[in-house]
Amino acid sequence: MERQYFTLIKNKLMAQFSTPDYCLCSQDHFVMSYHYQSKKLSRICKIPPNNPSFLGKIKDKIRRGSLARLLSNSLGLGHVVQLTSGTIIIIYDKIYRYGLEDNTGVAQDVFRLKEENIYSPLRNGIAIHPLTNTAYFGEYINGVKKAVRIIRISDDGKKINVCYTFPLGEIKHVHGIFWDKYRHRLWITTGDNDNESHFYYTNDEFNTVHKYKGGDQSWRAVSLVITENHLVWGMDAGKDAPSDAINHIYRLDLTTGERQQVATIGNPAYHMVQTESGAMVMGVTFEPGRKQATREEACIYYSETGKHWQKLLTLPYQAQNLTGRSQYAYVFPPSGVIPDNELLFTPINIEYYDAKAMLIKLPNNLS
């Protein structure tokens, strides 16, 4: 790992959602904003205590204290995104919102997932529809077989409803939903078996859903990057995949339907994000127990167009064996759009830098 290429920002800080100017991050139950130009981190809000009684508030204050957070192994909030209006949506045990009109520093509880038996999304799997100020996510379900639902968050984060349901047995879970600004379309990626791994799309915000392509592990994708003429993704064939499922990066031409295998990455790709100018960053995850002999490391790859890729950073695997979180060597970039010159990300289960937010320079800023 090249030390001169990155800067340590803060321990247990999770990069969540980025704009070209700032990145929303989380630590414990707090949402913060990291401003790229000033390099300053400021607190925006926190989620309220589960128990609103006086005693519950006292306990929450102790748990949110600096010493308790220092001793905790929790990675905190699961999902933080921002609507076009500026309203912040938080998905954790519940769905919370914090609007521009709020000045309390405490997000509002608007929906209880457990009471409605709704499963949370996979990280970075929430789409923001900028034309309707709406967010969408699909349920990420493991261990049970059930129909999988798409959830709509509308009315500036105040209304939540099920807007589409995949029939029982069609898919195992939704990996992510992604906004296509060129076709005004939402794309959906699913998994995990061959018959469950497809790309779908909707042109009318889930009034109708179309199955596009899929049917084998090469279409098993967590994230999807969308350009004017192409879809780009890395395969997510993990430890449950057949031994001959080698992970590649693919680039599909939407005008001709031609698909090219453009790189081999070995380990499964998880999350991708684009820069303001359209360059692509991909996090590659090491899953212990894979049937293939892949390198024990998480990596970050970079491409300007999705056709030619270079490895920017290698992070050697080191299991932390902490309860309540993944045991994989994992790179968490933010969703949204990052600036052209740098990426804020958080890795886990790696040597030296576990759960530490790091800022890495991108190739056009390495000179």
C-alpha positions in Angstrom: 0.0 0.0 0.0 1.5 3.3 -1.1 1.3 5.6 1.9 1.9 8.8 -0.1 -1.4 8.2 -2.0 -3.8 8.4 1.0 -4.5 10.4 4.1 -6.1 9.1 7.3 -9.2 11.1 8.2 -10.9 9.5 11.2 -11.3 6.2 13.0 -14.7 4.4 12.6 -16.0 7.0 10.2 -18.0 5.5 7.3 -18.2 7.2 3.9 -21.9 7.1 2.9 -23.1 9.5 0.2 -21.0 12.0 -1.8 -21.5 15.1 -3.9 -18.6 16.8 -5.7 -18.3 19.2 -2.7 -18.8 17.1 0.4 -19.4 13.6 1.6 -22.0 12.6 4.2 -20.4 10.2 6.6 -21.5 8.3 9.7 -20.0 7.5 13.0 -21.9 5.6 15.6 -25.4 7.2 15.5 -24.2 10.5 14.1 -24.3 11.9 10.5 -21.4 14.1 9.6 -20.3 16.1 6.6 -16.7 16.0 5.3 -16.0 19.0 3.0 -13.4 18.1 0.4 -11.9 21.6 -0.1 -11.6 22.6 3.6 -10.9 19.1 4.8 -13.2 19.8 7.7 -15.6 17.4 9.3 -18.8 18.8 10.8 -21.7 17.1 12.7 -25.2 17.4 11.1 -27.5 15.2 13.2 -28.0 12.0 15.1 -30.8 9.5 15.3 -33.0 9.7 18.4 -32.8 7.2 21.3 -34.9 4.1 21.0 -36.5 4.7 24.3 -37.8 8.3 24.5 -38.2 8.3 28.3 -36.0 10.4 30.6 -34.0 7.3 31.6 -33.7 6.2 27.9 -32.3 9.6 26.9 -29.7 9.4 29.7 -28.6 6.0 28.6 -28.4 7.1 25.0 -26.3 10.1 26.0 -23.8 7.9 27.8 -23.7 5.4 24.8 -23.1 8.3 22.4 -20.3 9.7 24.5 -16.7 9.8 23.1 -15.4 7.1 25.5 -18.3 4.7 24.7 -17.8 5.3 21.0 -14.1 4.7 21.3 -14.6 1.3 23.0 -17.4 0.2 20.7 -16.8 -2.1 17.7 -20.0 -1.0 16.0 -19.9 0.5 12.5 -23.0 2.4 13.3 -25.6 3.6 10.8 -26.2 1.4 7.8 -27.3 3.8 5.1 -27.2 7.6 4.7 -28.3 9.2 1.5 -29.5 12.7 0.4 -32.5 13.5 -1.7 -32.4 16.2 -4.4 -34.1 18.6 -2.0 -31.3 18.2 0.5 -33.3 16.1 3.0 -31.1 13.3 4.5 -32.5 9.8 4.7 -31.1 7.3 7.2 -31.9 3.6 7.2 -30.8 1.7 10.3 -33.3 0.0 12.6 -35.9 2.4 11.2 -36.1 4.9 8.4 -35.3 8.4 9.6 -35.3 11.8 7.8 -33.6 15.1 8.5 -34.8 18.0 6.4 -33.4 21.4 5.6 -36.1 22.9 7.8 -34.9 20.9 10.9 -32.5 22.6 13.3 -32.7 20.3 16.3 -29.8 18.1 15.3 -32.0 15.0 15.8 -33.5 13.1 12.8 -37.2 12.1 12.8 -38.3 8.5 13.0 -40.7 8.1 10.1 -41.0 4.3 9.5 -40.3 1.1 11.6 -38.8 -1.6 9.4 -39.3 -4.5 11.9 -43.0 -3.7 12.5 -43.7 -3.9 8.8 -41.4 -6.9 8.3 -39.3 -5.0 5.7 -35.6 -5.9 5.2 -33.0 -3.3 4.7 -31.1 -2.8 1.4 -27.5 -3.8 0.7 -25.1 -0.9 1.3 -24.9 1.6 -1.6 -28.0 0.0 -3.1 -30.4 3.0 -2.7 -31.3 5.0 -5.8 -32.2 8.7 -5.8 -34.6 9.7 -8.6 -33.6 13.4 -9.0 -36.7 14.3 -11.1 -39.2 13.3 -8.5 -37.1 13.7 -5.3 -37.8 10.1 -4.5 -35.6 7.2 -3.1 -35.9 3.5 -3.9 -34.4 0.4 -2.4 -34.9 -3.3 -2.7 -34.9 -5.8 0.1 -31.6 -7.7 0.7 -32.7 -11.0 2.2 -30.6 -14.0 3.2 -31.6 -17.1 5.0 -35.3 -17.1 4.2 -37.3 -17.5 1.0 -39.9 -14.9 0.3 -41.2 -12.5 -2.2 -38.8 -9.5 -2.5 -40.1 -6.0 -2.4 -39.1 -2.6 -3.7 -39.7 0.3 -1.3 -40.4 3.9 -2.3 -39.5 6.8 -0.1 -41.5 9.9 -1.3 -43.0 13.2 -0.1 -39.5 14.4 0.8 -38.9 11.4 3.0 -42.2 11.5 4.8 -44.0 8.6 3.0 -42.9 5.0 2.6 -44.7 2.3 0.6 -44.1 -0.9 -1.3 -44.2 -0.1 -5.0 -43.3 -3.4 -6.5 -42.9 -7.1 -5.5 -40.8 -9.7 -7.3 -42.7 -13.1 -7.2 -41.5 -15.7 -4.7 -38.6 -17.7 -6.3 -37.7 -15.2 -9.0 -34.8 -13.6 -7.2 -33.1 -14.2 -3.8 -32.6 -10.5 -3.1 -32.0 -7.1 -4.7 -28.4 -5.9 -4.8 -29.0 -2.4 -5.8 -31.1 0.2 -7.8 -29.3 2.8 -9.9 -30.5 6.0 -11.7 -29.8 6.3 -15.4 -29.8 10.0 -16.2 -29.4 9.4 -20.0 -32.6 7.3 -20.4 -34.5 8.5 -17.2 -34.6 4.9 -16.1 -33.9 2.9 -12.9 -31.8 -0.2 -13.3 -32.1 -3.1 -10.7 -29.4 -5.8 -10.1 -30.3 -9.1 -8.4 -28.8 -12.3 -7.2 -27.4 -14.8 -6.4 -27.9 -18.1 -8.3 -27.7 -18.2 -12.1 -31.4 -18.1 -12.5 -31.7 -15.2 -9.9 -28.9 -13.0 -11.4 -30.4 -10.5 -13.8 -30.6 -6.9 -14.7 -34.1 -5.3 -14.7 -35.2 -1.8 -15.5 -38.2 0.5 -15.1 -39.0 3.6 -17.0 -42.0 4.6 -14.9 -40.9 4.2 -11.3 -42.0 0.6 -10.9 -45.4 0.8 -12.5 -43.9 -1.7 -14.9 -40.6 -3.6 -14.6 -38.7 -5.2 -17.5 -36.2 -8.1 -17.3 -33.3 -7.1 -19.4 -30.5 -9.7 -19.5 -29.0 -12.4 -17.2 -29.1 -16.0 -16.2 -25.5 -16.8 -15.1 -22.8 -15.6 -12.7 -21.5 -13.0 -15.2 -24.7 -11.0 -14.7 -24.4 -11.2 -10.9 -23.5 -7.7 -10.0 -23.8 -5.6 -6.8 -23.2 -2.2 -8.4 -23.8 -0.8 -11.9 -22.2 2.2 -13.5 -24.2 3.8 -16.3 -22.7 6.0 -19.1 -24.3 7.5 -22.1 -23.9 4.3 -24.2 -22.7 1.6 -21.7 -23.4 -0.4 -18.6 -20.3 -1.3 -16.7 -20.0 -3.8 -13.8 -17.8 -6.2 -12.0 -19.0 -9.8 -11.2 -20.0 -10.7 -7.7 -19.3 -14.4 -7.8 -18.6 -15.0 -4.1 -17.7 -18.0 -2.0 -21.1 -19.6 -2.8 -20.4 -19.5 -6.6 -19.0 -22.5 -8.6 -15.3 -22.9 -8.8 -15.2 -22.0 -12.5 -16.9 -18.6 -11.9 -14.0 -16.3 -12.4 -14.8 -12.7 -11.7 -14.4 -10.3 -14.6 -15.4 -6.7 -15.4 -17.9 -6.3 -18.2 -18.8 -3.4 -20.4 -22.1 -3.6 -22.4 -22.9 -1.4 -25.3 -26.6 -0.3 -25.0 -26.8 0.7 -28.6 -25.5 -2.6 -30.1 -26.1 -5.0 -27.3 -22.5 -6.2 -27.5 -20.9 -7.2 -24.2 -17.1 -7.1 -23.7 -15.1 -8.7 -20.9 -12.6 -6.0 -20.3 -10.6 -7.1 -17.2 -10.2 -10.0 -14.7 -10.3 -9.2 -11.0 -10.5 -12.6 -9.3 -12.3 -11.6 -6.2 -15.9 -10.3 -6.3 -16.6 -6.7 -7.0 -19.0 -4.9 -4.7 -19.4 -1.2 -4.8 -18.7 1.3 -7.6 -19.0 5.1 -7.8 -18.4 7.7 -10.5 -16.5 11.0 -10.4 -18.0 14.2 -11.5 -16.4 13.8 -14.9 -17.6 10.2 -15.2 -14.5 8.2 -14.3 -15.2 5.0 -12.3 -13.9 3.6 -9.0 -14.6 -0.1 -8.1 -14.1 -1.8 -4.7 -13.1 -5.5 -4.8 -13.8 -7.7 -1.8 -12.0 -10.7 -0.4 -14.4 -13.4 0.8 -12.7 -16.1 2.9 -13.8 -19.6 1.8 -14.0 -18.9 -1.9 -13.6 -22.0 -4.0 -10.9 -20.3 -6.1 -7.4 -19.5 -4.9 -7.6 -15.7 -5.1 -5.3 -13.2 -3.4 -6.3 -12.4 0.2 -6.8 -8.7 -0.3 -9.3 -6.0 -0.9 -8.5 -3.6 -3.8 -9.6 -0.4 -5.5 -9.7 -0.2 -9.3 -10.0 2.9 -11.5 -11.1 3.5 -15.1 -11.8 6.6 -17.1 -14.3 5.0 -19.4 -14.9 1.5 -18.1 -12.8 -0.1 -20.9 -9.3 0.0 -19.4 -8.8 -0.5 -15.6 -5.9 0.0 -13.3 -5.4 -1.2 -9.7 -4.9 1.9 -7.4 -4.6 0.3 -4.0 -4.1 -3.1 -2.4 -5.3 -3.7 1.2 -4.1 -7.0 2.7 -6.7 -9.1 4.5 -6.6 -9.4 8.2 -9.7 -10.8 10.0 -10.8 -8.6 13.0 -13.2 -11.3 14.2 -15.6 -8.7 15.5 -19.3 -9.6 16.0 -22.0 -7.7 14.3 -20.2 -7.0 11.1 -18.9 -8.7 7.9 -15.8 -10.9 8.1 -14.8 -10.0 4.6 -12.0 -7.6 3.5 -14.3 -4.9 2.3 -14.0 -1.4 0.8 -16.8 1.0 1.5 -16.9 3.9 -1.0 -19.7 6.4 -0.8 -22.7 6.3 -3.2 -23.5 9.5 -5.2 -20.8 11.4 -7.1 -17.3 12.0 -6.0 -14.9 14.8 -7.0 -12.5 14.1 -9.9 -9.4 14.2 -7.8 -10.0 12.1 -4.7 -12.0 9.3 -3.0 -13.0 9.1 0.6 -13.6 5.4 1.6 -13.6 3.1 4.6 -12.1 -0.4 4.6 -12.7 -3.2 7.1 -10.9 -6.5 7.9 -7.6 -5.3 6.6 -4.1 -4.8 8.1 -3.4 -1.5 10.0 -6.4 0.5 8.7 -9.5 -1.4 9.7 -12.6 0.9 9.9 -10.5 4.1 9.3 -11.8 6.6 6.8 -9.1 7.2 4.2 -8.7 9.8 1.4 -7.0 8.6 -1.7 -5.8 10.7 -4.7 -7.2 9.6 -8.0 -4.9 9.3 -11.1 -5.5 12.8 -12.5 -4.2 14.2 -9.2 -1.2 11.9 -8.6 1.5 14.2 -10.2 
